[in-house]
Structure formats: C-alpha cells, structure tokens
Amino acid sequence: MKLNKLSVLFSVVAGLLLAFSAFAQSKTFSSVNVDYTFDVPNETWKMISEPSSTSPNVEYVYGERSAGYLEVRRLTVKADDLIADVIAGEEEKLKFLQGYVAGKEENFAGNLKGMAFNFEFIRSGRNMSGRFYFLRATPTTVYVLRFTALKEKLLTIRNQTDSIARTFDAKKN
C-alpha cells in the first residue's frame, strides 16, 4: 500500500514539474510595429516574417512550412458586419485553391471572441488543411490568424493553434 501511495505522489510531482516546464516554454510575441500580441507555445514555432513600419504582417512556421504555417492579417470591416460575413468574403478567395472543400465554422473565444473556419485543399498533390481564426478586436477591426499545413500535421498541432488564438489580444492604447 505504501508503494502505491508513493508512486501516486511521485506521479503528481512529476506531472506538476512537466506542467510548469510547459508553461515556461511559451514566449509572447509583441512588436512596436503591430497593435497585437500572442503567446507562441513552444520554440518549434519560428518567425519567418517580422512586422515592420511598411508591412505589419507577421508569419511563423512550425519547423517547416508544410508542418504548420501562420500568417496574421488585420482586416478593416464595417461595424455592422457579422463575423460570418467576413468569413464569406475570405472564402471567396479560397475557392480558387485546387481541390478546395469548405469545412465547418465554429464559435471561438479567448482574449478576443470570433469564429474558426476549417477547410481542405490540395497543394503540389498533397492534402492540405486550413484553420482560420477570425477574431474581432473592435467593431471595425477583425484579425485573421491563418494556419495551413499538411492535413495530418494540422490535426496534430491543433492544440497549439487554438492556444495561439486564445492568447491573441489587441494592445490597449
């Protein structure tokens, strides 16, 4: 019986240590050239395009582009536009992708509220997936976090894409 209690205690302590180390690995993205921040869950995510005064866009890859690619874009919309309308406008562009198949839309909430939109397409003969997060910062500002990757890879990093979207926030002036 003592051995069981000791192994349970050891498991709990080990789990806590792993949890703390996982939290310690995240890094916050912030730049003077953009008005948003988000947490990068681990060091596998590498910035490949840094925002500047002329281009406010940021891009990350998860090791390599086919394993996970993120681009952040800011959209200016009408105050009365619904997120579903913004998604429909973006989807018009996606329909030109080879093998495009629309997926479902789902409500999403983190620091900002919005929707996630899933889809599939083909690039260079390989099955790809996309998961775009549409997050409303103000009545006229929507940020789009565009994640794309090989279909099976995007599924494996889904917890990380959700984490990035949950921690995404507009800077307070």
Secondary structure, DSSP 8 states (H G I E B T S, - for coil): -HHHHHHHHHHHHHHHHHHHHHHHH-EEE--TTSSEEEEE-STTEEEEE---SS---EEEEESSGGG-EEEEEEEE--TT--HHHHHHHHHHHHTTSTT-EEEEEEEEESSSEEEEEEEEEEETTEEEEEEEEEEEEETTEEEEEEEEEEHHHHHHTHHHHHHHHHH-EE---
